Amino acid sequence: KAGVTQTPRYLIKTRGQQVTLSCSPISGHRSVSWYQQTPGQGLQFLFEYFSETQRNKGNFPGRFSGRQFSNSRSEMNVSTLELGDSALYLCASSLAAAASSYNSPLHFGNGTRLTVT
Amino acid sequence: DAKTTQPPSMDCAEGRAANLPCNHSTISGNEYVYWYRQIHSQGPQYIIHGLKNNETNEMASLIITEDRKSSTLILPHATLRDTAVYYCIVRVVGAGNMLTFGGGTRLMVKP
């Protein structure tokens, strides 16, 4: 079974631009979460989607947004890029819904490394 | 979610068991203990999780103390490929996928 696929693997953008990152979850997984990883802040939760609905959102500005499609694939968008947005953006998928009592592990992709210059 | 405390770094000789401790003294009854590891330039990899019983899979064993205030991840025969940052996380059942990662333990397996 293929793992979580994130595209592109690397991206270089300029301050003020916007960027869209893509995530294809493991087949059959309906929950997708996004995380940002930086050397200073570590891994931080951005948001979580299930059945095209955002279930949880982390403490990030409104410039960070996401969506999920009916096939469970997800995208996240960052508008008006800042230098501090340079990070590894990780997508994770799991079987269970956010409100499910079933505790299923998250499986992460290898991320998109975004550099803002 | 409960906070976890892990040593920042550990060394282990290749072929020996690596025992990685985690303190989660404020864990609640409905919180699971999860372990992930992250090898440089890759995403975190799920290893194992448990509630109160010891667990074992093909990758590792998880030992949780009876009071559930601490746990140990055991890699029985560490290899150089096990060199990574290991994260211990507690997660509430049914609370979604908002995991809180701490600093983790950087395990260095040496030949």
HADDOCK unambig.tbl for C-alpha pairs under 7 A between the chains (distance, minus, plus):
assign (segid A and resid 33 and name CA) (segid B and resid 97 and name CA) 6.75 0.50 0.50
assign (segid A and resid 43 and name CA) (segid B and resid 101 and name CA) 5.89 0.50 0.50
assign (segid A and resid 45 and name CA) (segid B and resid 98 and name CA) 5.96 0.50 0.50
assign (segid A and resid 45 and name CA) (segid B and resid 99 and name CA) 6.81 0.50 0.50
assign (segid A and resid 48 and name CA) (segid B and resid 97 and name CA) 6.83 0.50 0.50
assign (segid A and resid 90 and name CA) (segid B and resid 43 and name CA) 6.75 0.50 0.50
assign (segid A and resid 98 and name CA) (segid B and resid 94 and name CA) 6.36 0.50 0.50
assign (segid A and resid 98 and name CA) (segid B and resid 95 and name CA) 6.20 0.50 0.50
assign (segid A and resid 98 and name CA) (segid B and resid 96 and name CA) 3.84 0.50 0.50
assign (segid A and resid 98 and name CA) (segid B and resid 97 and name CA) 6.45 0.50 0.50
assign (segid A and resid 99 and name CA) (segid B and resid 94 and name CA) 4.97 0.50 0.50
assign (segid A and resid 99 and name CA) (segid B and resid 95 and name CA) 5.95 0.50 0.50
assign (segid A and resid 99 and name CA) (segid B and resid 96 and name CA) 5.96 0.50 0.50
assign (segid A and resid 100 and name CA) (segid B and resid 94 and name CA) 4.78 0.50 0.50
assign (segid A and resid 101 and name CA) (segid B and resid 93 and name CA) 5.84 0.50 0.50
assign (segid A and resid 101 and name CA) (segid B and resid 94 and name CA) 4.31 0.50 0.50
assign (segid A and resid 102 and name CA) (segid B and resid 93 and name CA) 6.88 0.50 0.50
assign (segid A and resid 102 and name CA) (segid B and resid 94 and name CA) 6.34 0.50 0.50
assign (segid A and resid 103 and name CA) (segid B and resid 93 and name CA) 5.65 0.50 0.50
assign (segid A and resid 103 and name CA) (segid B and resid 94 and name CA) 6.42 0.50 0.50
assign (segid A and resid 105 and name CA) (segid B and resid 46 and name CA) 6.99 0.50 0.50
assign (segid A and resid 107 and name CA) (segid B and resid 45 and name CA) 6.75 0.50 0.50
assign (segid A and resid 107 and name CA) (segid B and resid 46 and name CA) 6.37 0.50 0.50
assign (segid A and resid 108 and name CA) (segid B and resid 43 and name CA) 5.56 0.50 0.50
assign (segid A and resid 108 and name CA) (segid B and resid 44 and name CA) 5.90 0.50 0.50
assign (segid A and resid 108 and name CA) (segid B and resid 45 and name CA) 6.57 0.50 0.50
assign (segid A and resid 109 and name CA) (segid B and resid 43 and name CA) 5.45 0.50 0.50
assign (segid A and resid 110 and name CA) (segid B and resid 42 and name CA) 4.67 0.50 0.50
assign (segid A and resid 110 and name CA) (segid B and resid 43 and name CA) 4.20 0.50 0.50
assign (segid A and resid 111 and name CA) (segid B and resid 43 and name CA) 6.19 0.50 0.50
